[in-house]
Each structure stands twice: as structure tokens, then as C-alpha cells.
Amino acid sequence: MLRAQTGRPLLTVEEDEVGRHDTIGGACSKESNTLRYGHHTRHQHACVENFLAEGARWGLTKRDLVSTSTGT
């Protein structure tokens, strides 16, 4: 179950065909994939975009992603 900061349930995973997921979303983006694999990959979807596309169905935006910044 994914919960809001308030503890309110946002969604429940009913089926998982993959087995592992990056819910932080920062590890795989179009920008990072372009740096890793070349500019020709820019048009391909990446973790962040997939996460945001599904989250948008539930009113979530990029601001709802967990920050990987330490603030320092």
C-alpha cells in the first residue's frame, strides 16, 4: 500500500508482474538515461515519466515524488 504523508492510503498494489520497483523515481529519468546511453534515447520513456503518468491518474504530480536530495 502506498500512503500519503498524512498516512492516508493512496493506492493498493493488486498485482505485480515485475517484482522490483523504484518508487523514489529519481534513479531513472530521460535526462539520466541520455547521459548514460546517449542522446538517441531521449525520446524513450523512463522510470520518472512512467511513475508520473500513472500518478497523474490519481492527482499526483512531480512534487509528490520522494526527494533524493539531502538538502546540503
PDB file of N, H, CA, C and O in Angstrom:
ATOM      1  N   MET A   1       0.842  -1.171   0.000  1.00  0.00           N
ATOM      2  CA  MET A   1       0.000   0.000   0.000  1.00  0.00           C
ATOM      3  C   MET A   1       0.891   1.239   0.000  1.00  0.00           C
ATOM      4  O   MET A   1       1.872   1.303   0.740  1.00  0.00           O
ATOM      5  N   LEU A   2       0.551   2.208  -0.820  1.00  0.00           N
ATOM      6  H   LEU A   2      -0.246   2.156  -1.421  1.00  0.00           H
ATOM      7  CA  LEU A   2       1.246   3.486  -0.869  1.00  0.00           C
ATOM      8  C   LEU A   2       0.427   4.482  -0.082  1.00  0.00           C
ATOM      9  O   LEU A   2      -0.778   4.616  -0.295  1.00  0.00           O
ATOM     10  N   ARG A   3       1.085   5.185   0.834  1.00  0.00           N
ATOM     11  H   ARG A   3       2.064   5.076   1.007  1.00  0.00           H
ATOM     12  CA  ARG A   3       0.367   6.118   1.707  1.00  0.00           C
ATOM     13  C   ARG A   3       0.870   7.545   1.533  1.00  0.00           C
ATOM     14  O   ARG A   3       2.032   7.764   1.190  1.00  0.00           O
ATOM     15  N   ALA A   4      -0.004   8.506   1.770  1.00  0.00           N
ATOM     16  H   ALA A   4      -0.947   8.328   2.049  1.00  0.00           H
ATOM     17  CA  ALA A   4       0.356   9.920   1.765  1.00  0.00           C
ATOM     18  C   ALA A   4       1.145  10.227   3.031  1.00  0.00           C
ATOM     19  O   ALA A   4       1.212   9.399   3.939  1.00  0.00           O
ATOM     20  N   GLN A   5       1.739  11.412   3.094  1.00  0.00           N
ATOM     21  H   GLN A   5       1.684  12.085   2.356  1.00  0.00           H
ATOM     22  CA  GLN A   5       2.469  11.821   4.293  1.00  0.00           C
ATOM     23  C   GLN A   5       1.573  11.824   5.524  1.00  0.00           C
ATOM     24  O   GLN A   5       2.052  11.651   6.644  1.00  0.00           O
ATOM     25  N   THR A   6       0.294  12.018   5.324  1.00  0.00           N
ATOM     26  H   THR A   6      -0.096  12.159   4.414  1.00  0.00           H
ATOM     27  CA  THR A   6      -0.667  12.022   6.427  1.00  0.00           C
ATOM     28  C   THR A   6      -1.031  10.620   6.897  1.00  0.00           C
ATOM     29  O   THR A   6      -1.699  10.450   7.917  1.00  0.00           O
ATOM     30  N   GLY A   7      -0.584   9.613   6.139  1.00  0.00           N
ATOM     31  H   GLY A   7      -0.041   9.751   5.310  1.00  0.00           H
ATOM     32  CA  GLY A   7      -0.917   8.234   6.464  1.00  0.00           C
ATOM     33  C   GLY A   7      -2.132   7.718   5.733  1.00  0.00           C
ATOM     34  O   GLY A   7      -2.469   6.539   5.840  1.00  0.00           O
ATOM     35  N   ARG A   8      -2.798   8.591   4.985  1.00  0.00           N
ATOM     36  H   ARG A   8      -2.524   9.549   4.898  1.00  0.00           H
ATOM     37  CA  ARG A   8      -3.990   8.201   4.229  1.00  0.00           C
ATOM     38  C   ARG A   8      -3.587   7.266   3.092  1.00  0.00           C
ATOM     39  O   ARG A   8      -2.650   7.575   2.356  1.00  0.00           O
ATOM     40  N   PRO A   9      -4.259   6.146   2.932  1.00  0.00           N
ATOM     41  CA  PRO A   9      -3.948   5.237   1.820  1.00  0.00           C
ATOM     42  C   PRO A   9      -4.197   5.913   0.476  1.00  0.00           C
ATOM     43  O   PRO A   9      -5.244   6.527   0.271  1.00  0.00           O
ATOM     44  N   LEU A  10      -3.231   5.799  -0.443  1.00  0.00           N
ATOM     45  H   LEU A  10      -2.380   5.300  -0.277  1.00  0.00           H
ATOM     46  CA  LEU A  10      -3.378   6.349  -1.786  1.00  0.00           C
ATOM     47  C   LEU A  10      -3.730   5.264  -2.790  1.00  0.00           C
ATOM     48  O   LEU A  10      -4.556   5.469  -3.679  1.00  0.00           O
ATOM     49  N   LEU A  11      -3.094   4.111  -2.640  1.00  0.00           N
ATOM     50  H   LEU A  11      -2.423   3.945  -1.917  1.00  0.00           H
ATOM     51  CA  LEU A  11      -3.400   3.012  -3.547  1.00  0.00           C
ATOM     52  C   LEU A  11      -2.902   1.710  -2.955  1.00  0.00           C
ATOM     53  O   LEU A  11      -2.045   1.689  -2.072  1.00  0.00           O
ATOM     54  N   THR A  12      -3.453   0.645  -3.456  1.00  0.00           N
ATOM     55  H   THR A  12      -4.149   0.662  -4.174  1.00  0.00           H
ATOM     56  CA  THR A  12      -3.030  -0.695  -3.074  1.00  0.00           C
ATOM     57  C   THR A  12      -2.622  -1.427  -4.338  1.00  0.00           C
ATOM     58  O   THR A  12      -3.366  -1.432  -5.318  1.00  0.00           O
ATOM     59  N   VAL A  13      -1.453  -2.043  -4.327  1.00  0.00           N
ATOM     60  H   VAL A  13      -0.849  -2.039  -3.531  1.00  0.00           H
ATOM     61  CA  VAL A  13      -0.992  -2.825  -5.466  1.00  0.00           C
ATOM     62  C   VAL A  13      -1.734  -4.153  -5.439  1.00  0.00           C
ATOM     63  O   VAL A  13      -1.673  -4.896  -4.459  1.00  0.00           O
ATOM     64  N   GLU A  14      -2.427  -4.435  -6.519  1.00  0.00           N
ATOM     65  H   GLU A  14      -2.477  -3.832  -7.315  1.00  0.00           H
ATOM     66  CA  GLU A  14      -3.205  -5.667  -6.591  1.00  0.00           C
ATOM     67  C   GLU A  14      -2.471  -6.787  -7.305  1.00  0.00           C
ATOM     68  O   GLU A  14      -2.722  -7.963  -7.041  1.00  0.00           O
ATOM     69  N   GLU A  15      -1.565  -6.434  -8.208  1.00  0.00           N
ATOM     70  H   GLU A  15      -1.360  -5.479  -8.423  1.00  0.00           H
ATOM     71  CA  GLU A  15      -0.818  -7.450  -8.946  1.00  0.00           C
ATOM     72  C   GLU A  15       0.535  -6.875  -9.329  1.00  0.00           C
ATOM     73  O   GLU A  15       0.638  -5.703  -9.691  1.00  0.00           O
ATOM     74  N   ASP A  16       1.552  -7.686  -9.250  1.00  0.00           N
ATOM     75  H   ASP A  16       1.468  -8.638  -8.956  1.00  0.00           H
ATOM     76  CA  ASP A  16       2.910  -7.268  -9.597  1.00  0.00           C
ATOM     77  C   ASP A  16       3.516  -8.300 -10.532  1.00  0.00           C
ATOM     78  O   ASP A  16       3.790  -9.430 -10.127  1.00  0.00           O
ATOM     79  N   GLU A  17       3.724  -7.915 -11.772  1.00  0.00           N
ATOM     80  H   GLU A  17       3.502  -6.997 -12.102  1.00  0.00           H
ATOM     81  CA  GLU A  17       4.304  -8.824 -12.759  1.00  0.00           C
ATOM     82  C   GLU A  17       5.805  -8.605 -12.923  1.00  0.00           C
ATOM     83  O   GLU A  17       6.456  -9.338 -13.667  1.00  0.00           O
ATOM     84  N   VAL A  18       6.364  -7.604 -12.237  1.00  0.00           N
ATOM     85  H   VAL A  18       5.836  -7.009 -11.632  1.00  0.00           H
ATOM     86  CA  VAL A  18       7.779  -7.269 -12.391  1.00  0.00           C
ATOM     87  C   VAL A  18       8.601  -7.732 -11.194  1.00  0.00           C
ATOM     88  O   VAL A  18       9.624  -8.395 -11.361  1.00  0.00           O
ATOM     89  N   GLY A  19       8.158  -7.386  -9.994  1.00  0.00           N
ATOM     90  H   GLY A  19       7.326  -6.847  -9.859  1.00  0.00           H
ATOM     91  CA  GLY A  19       8.843  -7.848  -8.795  1.00  0.00           C
ATOM     92  C   GLY A  19       9.757  -6.852  -8.122  1.00  0.00           C
ATOM     93  O   GLY A  19      10.091  -7.034  -6.952  1.00  0.00           O
ATOM     94  N   ARG A  20      10.178  -5.799  -8.815  1.00  0.00           N
ATOM     95  H   ARG A  20       9.907  -5.651  -9.766  1.00  0.00           H
ATOM     96  CA  ARG A  20      11.013  -4.781  -8.176  1.00  0.00           C
ATOM     97  C   ARG A  20      10.699  -3.435  -8.817  1.00  0.00           C
ATOM     98  O   ARG A  20      10.487  -3.341 -10.026  1.00  0.00           O
ATOM     99  N   HIS A  21      10.672  -2.392  -7.983  1.00  0.00           N
ATOM    100  H   HIS A  21      10.844  -2.468  -7.001  1.00  0.00           H
ATOM    101  CA  HIS A  21      10.247  -1.082  -8.452  1.00  0.00           C
ATOM    102  C   HIS A  21      10.992   0.011  -7.709  1.00  0.00           C
ATOM    103  O   HIS A  21      11.310  -0.135  -6.528  1.00  0.00           O
ATOM    104  N   ASP A  22      11.269   1.105  -8.401  1.00  0.00           N
ATOM    105  H   ASP A  22      11.011   1.224  -9.360  1.00  0.00           H
ATOM    106  CA  ASP A  22      11.913   2.264  -7.797  1.00  0.00           C
ATOM    107  C   ASP A  22      10.851   3.321  -7.552  1.00  0.00           C
ATOM    108  O   ASP A  22      10.548   4.115  -8.442  1.00  0.00           O
ATOM    109  N   THR A  23      10.283   3.338  -6.356  1.00  0.00           N
ATOM    110  H   THR A  23      10.529   2.693  -5.632  1.00  0.00           H
ATOM    111  CA  THR A  23       9.234   4.314  -6.070  1.00  0.00           C
ATOM    112  C   THR A  23       9.791   5.684  -5.740  1.00  0.00           C
ATOM    113  O   THR A  23       9.036   6.651  -5.639  1.00  0.00           O
ATOM    114  N   ILE A  24      11.093   5.784  -5.570  1.00  0.00           N
ATOM    115  H   ILE A  24      11.707   4.999  -5.651  1.00  0.00           H
ATOM    116  CA  ILE A  24      11.696   7.107  -5.388  1.00  0.00           C
ATOM    117  C   ILE A  24      11.657   7.846  -6.719  1.00  0.00           C
ATOM    118  O   ILE A  24      11.487   9.065  -6.744  1.00  0.00           O
ATOM    119  N   GLY A  25      11.808   7.140  -7.799  1.00  0.00           N
ATOM    120  H   GLY A  25      11.946   6.150  -7.779  1.00  0.00           H
ATOM    121  CA  GLY A  25      11.655   7.721  -9.119  1.00  0.00           C
ATOM    122  C   GLY A  25      12.851   8.491  -9.637  1.00  0.00           C
ATOM    123  O   GLY A  25      12.870   8.840 -10.818  1.00  0.00           O
ATOM    124  N   GLY A  26      13.835   8.771  -8.829  1.00  0.00           N
ATOM    125  H   GLY A  26      13.820   8.487  -7.870  1.00  0.00           H
ATOM    126  CA  GLY A  26      14.959   9.589  -9.258  1.00  0.00           C
ATOM    127  C   GLY A  26      16.069   8.820  -9.931  1.00  0.00           C
ATOM    128  O   GLY A  26      16.966   9.431 -10.512  1.00  0.00           O
ATOM    129  N   ALA A  27      16.044   7.519  -9.874  1.00  0.00           N
ATOM    130  H   ALA A  27      15.315   7.023  -9.402  1.00  0.00           H
ATOM    131  CA  ALA A  27      17.151   6.726 -10.394  1.00  0.00           C
ATOM    132  C   ALA A  27      17.126   6.593 -11.908  1.00  0.00           C
ATOM    133  O   ALA A  27      18.150   6.249 -12.499  1.00  0.00           O
ATOM    134  N   CYS A  28      16.025   6.846 -12.542  1.00  0.00           N
ATOM    135  H   CYS A  28      15.194   7.125 -12.061  1.00  0.00           H
ATOM    136  CA  CYS A  28      15.899   6.608 -13.971  1.00  0.00           C
ATOM    137  C   CYS A  28      15.032   7.707 -14.578  1.00  0.00           C
ATOM    138  O   CYS A  28      13.818   7.721 -14.378  1.00  0.00           O
ATOM    139  N   SER A  29      15.641   8.616 -15.311  1.00  0.00           N
ATOM    140  H   SER A  29      16.628   8.605 -15.474  1.00  0.00           H
ATOM    141  CA  SER A  29      14.903   9.684 -15.973  1.00  0.00           C
ATOM    142  C   SER A  29      15.395   9.810 -17.404  1.00  0.00           C
ATOM    143  O   SER A  29      16.427   9.241 -17.761  1.00  0.00           O
ATOM    144  N   LYS A  30      14.665  10.548 -18.219  1.00  0.00           N
ATOM    145  H   LYS A  30      13.826  11.010 -17.929  1.00  0.00           H
ATOM    146  CA  LYS A  30      15.114  10.760 -19.592  1.00  0.00           C
ATOM    147  C   LYS A  30      16.489  11.417 -19.595  1.00  0.00           C
ATOM    148  O   LYS A  30      17.348  11.079 -20.409  1.00  0.00           O
ATOM    149  N   GLU A  31      16.688  12.360 -18.674  1.00  0.00           N
ATOM    150  H   GLU A  31      15.990  12.635 -18.013  1.00  0.00           H
ATOM    151  CA  GLU A  31      17.963  13.077 -18.604  1.00  0.00           C
ATOM    152  C   GLU A  31      19.113  12.141 -18.227  1.00  0.00           C
ATOM    153  O   GLU A  31      20.162  12.149 -18.871  1.00  0.00           O
ATOM    154  N   SER A  32      18.910  11.336 -17.182  1.00  0.00           N
ATOM    155  H   SER A  32      18.058  11.330 -16.659  1.00  0.00           H
ATOM    156  CA  SER A  32      19.986  10.433 -16.766  1.00  0.00           C
ATOM    157  C   SER A  32      20.229   9.340 -17.802  1.00  0.00           C
ATOM    158  O   SER A  32      21.371   8.935 -18.016  1.00  0.00           O
ATOM    159  N   ASN A  33      19.168   8.861 -18.445  1.00  0.00           N
ATOM    160  H   ASN A  33      18.240   9.190 -18.271  1.00  0.00           H
ATOM    161  CA  ASN A  33      19.339   7.847 -19.486  1.00  0.00           C
ATOM    162  C   ASN A  33      20.094   8.413 -20.684  1.00  0.00           C
ATOM    163  O   ASN A  33      20.890   7.707 -21.303  1.00  0.00           O
ATOM    164  N   THR A  34      19.851   9.687 -21.019  1.00  0.00           N
ATOM    165  H   THR A  34      19.204  10.261 -20.517  1.00  0.00           H
ATOM    166  CA  THR A  34      20.572  10.328 -22.119  1.00  0.00           C
ATOM    167  C   THR A  34      22.063  10.398 -21.807  1.00  0.00           C
ATOM    168  O   THR A  34      22.899  10.159 -22.678  1.00  0.00           O
ATOM    169  N   LEU A  35      22.390  10.727 -20.557  1.00  0.00           N
ATOM    170  H   LEU A  35      21.711  10.921 -19.849  1.00  0.00           H
ATOM    171  CA  LEU A  35      23.804  10.768 -20.163  1.00  0.00           C
ATOM    172  C   LEU A  35      24.422   9.377 -20.189  1.00  0.00           C
ATOM    173  O   LEU A  35      25.559   9.214 -20.631  1.00  0.00           O
ATOM    174  N   ARG A  36      23.696   8.386 -19.726  1.00  0.00           N
ATOM    175  H   ARG A  36      22.772   8.518 -19.367  1.00  0.00           H
ATOM    176  CA  ARG A  36      24.224   7.016 -19.662  1.00  0.00           C
ATOM    177  C   ARG A  36      24.319   6.344 -21.024  1.00  0.00           C
ATOM    178  O   ARG A  36      25.319   5.700 -21.341  1.00  0.00           O
ATOM    179  N   TYR A  37      23.260   6.499 -21.834  1.00  0.00           N
ATOM    180  H   TYR A  37      22.448   7.022 -21.577  1.00  0.00           H
ATOM    181  CA  TYR A  37      23.133   5.679 -23.031  1.00  0.00           C
ATOM    182  C   TYR A  37      23.188   6.451 -24.347  1.00  0.00           C
ATOM    183  O   TYR A  37      23.181   5.844 -25.418  1.00  0.00           O
ATOM    184  N   GLY A  38      23.243   7.781 -24.280  1.00  0.00           N
ATOM    185  H   GLY A  38      23.248   8.274 -23.410  1.00  0.00           H
ATOM    186  CA  GLY A  38      23.336   8.587 -25.499  1.00  0.00           C
ATOM    187  C   GLY A  38      22.071   9.360 -25.801  1.00  0.00           C
ATOM    188  O   GLY A  38      20.981   9.007 -25.352  1.00  0.00           O
ATOM    189  N   HIS A  39      22.237  10.422 -26.570  1.00  0.00           N
ATOM    190  H   HIS A  39      23.123  10.709 -26.935  1.00  0.00           H
ATOM    191  CA  HIS A  39      21.128  11.323 -26.875  1.00  0.00           C
ATOM    192  C   HIS A  39      19.992  10.627 -27.636  1.00  0.00           C
ATOM    193  O   HIS A  39      18.841  11.059 -27.559  1.00  0.00           O
ATOM    194  N   HIS A  40      20.303   9.580 -28.353  1.00  0.00           N
ATOM    195  H   HIS A  40      21.237   9.229 -28.416  1.00  0.00           H
ATOM    196  CA  HIS A  40      19.272   8.881 -29.125  1.00  0.00           C
ATOM    197  C   HIS A  40      18.217   8.208 -28.229  1.00  0.00           C
ATOM    198  O   HIS A  40      17.183   7.770 -28.735  1.00  0.00           O
ATOM    199  N   THR A  41      18.456   8.118 -26.921  1.00  0.00           N
ATOM    200  H   THR A  41      19.295   8.473 -26.510  1.00  0.00           H
ATOM    201  CA  THR A  41      17.479   7.507 -26.015  1.00  0.00           C
ATOM    202  C   THR A  41      16.518   8.530 -25.414  1.00  0.00           C
ATOM    203  O   THR A  41      15.601   8.155 -24.683  1.00  0.00           O
ATOM    204  N   ARG A  42      16.715   9.823 -25.711  1.00  0.00           N
ATOM    205  H   ARG A  42      17.461  10.127 -26.305  1.00  0.00           H
ATOM    206  CA  ARG A  42      15.924  10.901 -25.097  1.00  0.00           C
ATOM    207  C   ARG A  42      14.413  10.695 -25.280  1.00  0.00           C
ATOM    208  O   ARG A  42      13.647  11.025 -24.375  1.00  0.00           O
ATOM    209  N   HIS A  43      13.977  10.173 -26.394  1.00  0.00           N
ATOM    210  H   HIS A  43      14.600   9.905 -27.129  1.00  0.00           H
ATOM    211  CA  HIS A  43      12.544  10.026 -26.670  1.00  0.00           C
ATOM    212  C   HIS A  43      11.905   8.863 -25.913  1.00  0.00           C
ATOM    213  O   HIS A  43      10.680   8.754 -25.875  1.00  0.00           O
ATOM    214  N   GLN A  44      12.713   7.997 -25.315  1.00  0.00           N
ATOM    215  H   GLN A  44      13.709   8.085 -25.347  1.00  0.00           H
ATOM    216  CA  GLN A  44      12.178   6.814 -24.644  1.00  0.00           C
ATOM    217  C   GLN A  44      11.648   7.159 -23.250  1.00  0.00           C
ATOM    218  O   GLN A  44      12.176   8.041 -22.573  1.00  0.00           O
ATOM    219  N   HIS A  45      10.616   6.462 -22.844  1.00  0.00           N
ATOM    220  H   HIS A  45      10.187   5.746 -23.395  1.00  0.00           H
ATOM    221  CA  HIS A  45      10.074   6.641 -21.501  1.00  0.00           C
ATOM    222  C   HIS A  45      11.086   6.149 -20.480  1.00  0.00           C
ATOM    223  O   HIS A  45      11.912   5.285 -20.774  1.00  0.00           O
ATOM    224  N   ALA A  46      11.015   6.702 -19.291  1.00  0.00           N
ATOM    225  H   ALA A  46      10.343   7.404 -19.052  1.00  0.00           H
ATOM    226  CA  ALA A  46      11.902   6.293 -18.209  1.00  0.00           C
ATOM    227  C   ALA A  46      11.084   6.196 -16.919  1.00  0.00           C
ATOM    228  O   ALA A  46       9.899   6.528 -16.903  1.00  0.00           O
ATOM    229  N   CYS A  47      11.712   5.747 -15.860  1.00  0.00           N
ATOM    230  H   CYS A  47      12.675   5.476 -15.873  1.00  0.00           H
ATOM    231  CA  CYS A  47      11.028   5.494 -14.583  1.00  0.00           C
ATOM    232  C   CYS A  47      10.194   6.689 -14.117  1.00  0.00           C
ATOM    233  O   CYS A  47       9.019   6.541 -13.783  1.00  0.00           O
ATOM    234  N   VAL A  48      10.806   7.865 -14.097  1.00  0.00           N
ATOM    235  H   VAL A  48      11.761   7.985 -14.368  1.00  0.00           H
ATOM    236  CA  VAL A  48      10.101   9.052 -13.589  1.00  0.00           C
ATOM    237  C   VAL A  48       8.852   9.328 -14.415  1.00  0.00           C
ATOM    238  O   VAL A  48       7.775   9.554 -13.862  1.00  0.00           O
ATOM    239  N   GLU A  49       8.991   9.309 -15.717  1.00  0.00           N
ATOM    240  H   GLU A  49       9.866   9.125 -16.166  1.00  0.00           H
ATOM    241  CA  GLU A  49       7.849   9.607 -16.576  1.00  0.00           C
ATOM    242  C   GLU A  49       6.736   8.575 -16.411  1.00  0.00           C
ATOM    243  O   GLU A  49       5.560   8.935 -16.371  1.00  0.00           O
ATOM    244  N   ASN A  50       7.096   7.306 -16.316  1.00  0.00           N
ATOM    245  H   ASN A  50       8.052   7.013 -16.349  1.00  0.00           H
ATOM    246  CA  ASN A  50       6.087   6.260 -16.106  1.00  0.00           C
ATOM    247  C   ASN A  50       5.382   6.439 -14.770  1.00  0.00           C
ATOM    248  O   ASN A  50       4.160   6.316 -14.687  1.00  0.00           O
ATOM    249  N   PHE A  51       6.151   6.731 -13.720  1.00  0.00           N
ATOM    250  H   PHE A  51       7.144   6.831 -13.787  1.00  0.00           H
ATOM    251  CA  PHE A  51       5.591   6.932 -12.388  1.00  0.00           C
ATOM    252  C   PHE A  51       4.644   8.131 -12.388  1.00  0.00           C
ATOM    253  O   PHE A  51       3.559   8.063 -11.810  1.00  0.00           O
ATOM    254  N   LEU A  52       5.048   9.231 -13.035  1.00  0.00           N
ATOM    255  H   LEU A  52       5.929   9.286 -13.505  1.00  0.00           H
ATOM    256  CA  LEU A  52       4.213  10.429 -13.084  1.00  0.00           C
ATOM    257  C   LEU A  52       2.959  10.227 -13.926  1.00  0.00           C
ATOM    258  O   LEU A  52       1.894  10.742 -13.588  1.00  0.00           O
ATOM    259  N   ALA A  53       3.079   9.488 -15.013  1.00  0.00           N
ATOM    260  H   ALA A  53       3.944   9.069 -15.288  1.00  0.00           H
ATOM    261  CA  ALA A  53       1.903   9.240 -15.851  1.00  0.00           C
ATOM    262  C   ALA A  53       0.833   8.489 -15.067  1.00  0.00           C
ATOM    263  O   ALA A  53      -0.345   8.839 -15.133  1.00  0.00           O
ATOM    264  N   GLU A  54       1.229   7.474 -14.339  1.00  0.00           N
ATOM    265  H   GLU A  54       2.186   7.189 -14.286  1.00  0.00           H
ATOM    266  CA  GLU A  54       0.252   6.730 -13.535  1.00  0.00           C
ATOM    267  C   GLU A  54      -0.232   7.564 -12.352  1.00  0.00           C
ATOM    268  O   GLU A  54      -1.422   7.566 -12.036  1.00  0.00           O
ATOM    269  N   GLY A  55       0.682   8.268 -11.705  1.00  0.00           N
ATOM    270  H   GLY A  55       1.648   8.267 -11.962  1.00  0.00           H
ATOM    271  CA  GLY A  55       0.307   9.107 -10.559  1.00  0.00           C
ATOM    272  C   GLY A  55      -0.676  10.201 -10.927  1.00  0.00           C
ATOM    273  O   GLY A  55      -1.531  10.565 -10.120  1.00  0.00           O
ATOM    274  N   ALA A  56      -0.564  10.732 -12.148  1.00  0.00           N
ATOM    275  H   ALA A  56       0.131  10.436 -12.804  1.00  0.00           H
ATOM    276  CA  ALA A  56      -1.471  11.795 -12.597  1.00  0.00           C
ATOM    277  C   ALA A  56      -2.922  11.323 -12.597  1.00  0.00           C
ATOM    278  O   ALA A  56      -3.839  12.118 -12.391  1.00  0.00           O
ATOM    279  N   ARG A  57      -3.120  10.052 -12.824  1.00  0.00           N
ATOM    280  H   ARG A  57      -2.374   9.407 -12.992  1.00  0.00           H
ATOM    281  CA  ARG A  57      -4.483   9.497 -12.786  1.00  0.00           C
ATOM    282  C   ARG A  57      -5.097   9.643 -11.399  1.00  0.00           C
ATOM    283  O   ARG A  57      -6.318   9.608 -11.247  1.00  0.00           O
ATOM    284  N   TRP A  58      -4.247   9.805 -10.393  1.00  0.00           N
ATOM    285  H   TRP A  58      -3.255   9.833 -10.517  1.00  0.00           H
ATOM    286  CA  TRP A  58      -4.699   9.882  -9.007  1.00  0.00           C
ATOM    287  C   TRP A  58      -4.435  11.258  -8.397  1.00  0.00           C
ATOM    288  O   TRP A  58      -4.506  11.424  -7.179  1.00  0.00           O
ATOM    289  N   GLY A  59      -4.129  12.251  -9.249  1.00  0.00           N
ATOM    290  H   GLY A  59      -4.071  12.116 -10.238  1.00  0.00           H
ATOM    291  CA  GLY A  59      -3.923  13.613  -8.774  1.00  0.00           C
ATOM    292  C   GLY A  59      -2.524  13.883  -8.237  1.00  0.00           C
ATOM    293  O   GLY A  59      -2.300  14.913  -7.601  1.00  0.00           O
ATOM    294  N   LEU A  60      -1.583  12.984  -8.479  1.00  0.00           N
ATOM    295  H   LEU A  60      -1.765  12.147  -8.996  1.00  0.00           H
ATOM    296  CA  LEU A  60      -0.211  13.178  -8.012  1.00  0.00           C
ATOM    297  C   LEU A  60       0.605  13.901  -9.076  1.00  0.00           C
ATOM    298  O   LEU A  60       0.351  13.750 -10.271  1.00  0.00           O
ATOM    299  N   THR A  61       1.585  14.685  -8.638  1.00  0.00           N
ATOM    300  H   THR A  61       1.792  14.807  -7.667  1.00  0.00           H
ATOM    301  CA  THR A  61       2.464  15.414  -9.546  1.00  0.00           C
ATOM    302  C   THR A  61       3.914  15.145  -9.172  1.00  0.00           C
ATOM    303  O   THR A  61       4.192  14.369  -8.258  1.00  0.00           O
ATOM    304  N   LYS A  62       4.834  15.787  -9.877  1.00  0.00           N
ATOM    305  H   LYS A  62       4.608  16.418 -10.620  1.00  0.00           H
ATOM    306  CA  LYS A  62       6.263  15.611  -9.604  1.00  0.00           C
ATOM    307  C   LYS A  62       6.606  16.010  -8.164  1.00  0.00           C
ATOM    308  O   LYS A  62       7.555  15.487  -7.580  1.00  0.00           O
ATOM    309  N   ARG A  63       5.832  16.930  -7.604  1.00  0.00           N
ATOM    310  H   ARG A  63       5.061  17.354  -8.079  1.00  0.00           H
ATOM    311  CA  ARG A  63       6.069  17.339  -6.205  1.00  0.00           C
ATOM    312  C   ARG A  63       5.820  16.213  -5.218  1.00  0.00           C
ATOM    313  O   ARG A  63       6.283  16.275  -4.079  1.00  0.00           O
ATOM    314  N   ASP A  64       5.098  15.189  -5.637  1.00  0.00           N
ATOM    315  H   ASP A  64       4.722  15.139  -6.562  1.00  0.00           H
ATOM    316  CA  ASP A  64       4.789  14.065  -4.763  1.00  0.00           C
ATOM    317  C   ASP A  64       5.860  12.980  -4.766  1.00  0.00           C
ATOM    318  O   ASP A  64       5.791  12.043  -3.971  1.00  0.00           O
ATOM    319  N   LEU A  65       6.849  13.097  -5.652  1.00  0.00           N
ATOM    320  H   LEU A  65       6.904  13.858  -6.298  1.00  0.00           H
ATOM    321  CA  LEU A  65       7.954  12.128  -5.657  1.00  0.00           C
ATOM    322  C   LEU A  65       8.817  12.327  -4.414  1.00  0.00           C
ATOM    323  O   LEU A  65       8.973  13.451  -3.936  1.00  0.00           O
ATOM    324  N   VAL A  66       9.362  11.264  -3.906  1.00  0.00           N
ATOM    325  H   VAL A  66       9.235  10.352  -4.294  1.00  0.00           H
ATOM    326  CA  VAL A  66      10.275  11.355  -2.775  1.00  0.00           C
ATOM    327  C   VAL A  66      11.546  12.013  -3.245  1.00  0.00           C
ATOM    328  O   VAL A  66      12.108  11.630  -4.271  1.00  0.00           O
ATOM    329  N   SER A  67      12.008  13.008  -2.496  1.00  0.00           N
ATOM    330  H   SER A  67      11.552  13.319  -1.662  1.00  0.00           H
ATOM    331  CA  SER A  67      13.250  13.697  -2.853  1.00  0.00           C
ATOM    332  C   SER A  67      14.450  12.855  -2.465  1.00  0.00           C
ATOM    333  O   SER A  67      14.488  12.278  -1.379  1.00  0.00           O
ATOM    334  N   THR A  68      15.435  12.785  -3.360  1.00  0.00           N
ATOM    335  H   THR A  68      15.404  13.254  -4.242  1.00  0.00           H
ATOM    336  CA  THR A  68      16.679  12.083  -3.048  1.00  0.00           C
ATOM    337  C   THR A  68      17.742  13.062  -2.572  1.00  0.00           C
ATOM    338  O   THR A  68      18.867  12.661  -2.275  1.00  0.00           O
ATOM    339  N   SER A  69      17.395  14.338  -2.497  1.00  0.00           N
ATOM    340  H   SER A  69      16.481  14.664  -2.738  1.00  0.00           H
ATOM    341  CA  SER A  69      18.341  15.355  -2.048  1.00  0.00           C
ATOM    342  C   SER A  69      18.493  15.322  -0.544  1.00  0.00           C
ATOM    343  O   SER A  69      17.526  15.101   0.186  1.00  0.00           O
ATOM    344  N   THR A  70      19.709  15.543  -0.088  1.00  0.00           N
ATOM    345  H   THR A  70      20.494  15.722  -0.680  1.00  0.00           H
ATOM    346  CA  THR A  70      19.953  15.574   1.369  1.00  0.00           C
ATOM    347  C   THR A  70      19.773  16.980   1.906  1.00  0.00           C
ATOM    348  O   THR A  70      19.775  17.182   3.120  1.00  0.00           O
ATOM    349  N   GLY A  71      19.615  17.969   1.010  1.00  0.00           N
ATOM    350  H   GLY A  71      19.613  17.805   0.024  1.00  0.00           H
ATOM    351  CA  GLY A  71      19.423  19.346   1.470  1.00  0.00           C
ATOM    352  C   GLY A  71      20.716  20.028   1.855  1.00  0.00           C
ATOM    353  O   GLY A  71      20.690  21.139   2.384  1.00  0.00           O
ATOM    354  N   THR A  72      21.851  19.390   1.601  1.00  0.00           N
ATOM    355  H   THR A  72      21.872  18.488   1.171  1.00  0.00           H
ATOM    356  CA  THR A  72      23.130  20.020   1.951  1.00  0.00           C
ATOM    357  C   THR A  72      23.887  20.414   0.720  1.00  0.00           C
ATOM    358  O   THR A  72      24.986  20.959   0.819  1.00  0.00           O
TER     359      THR A  72
END
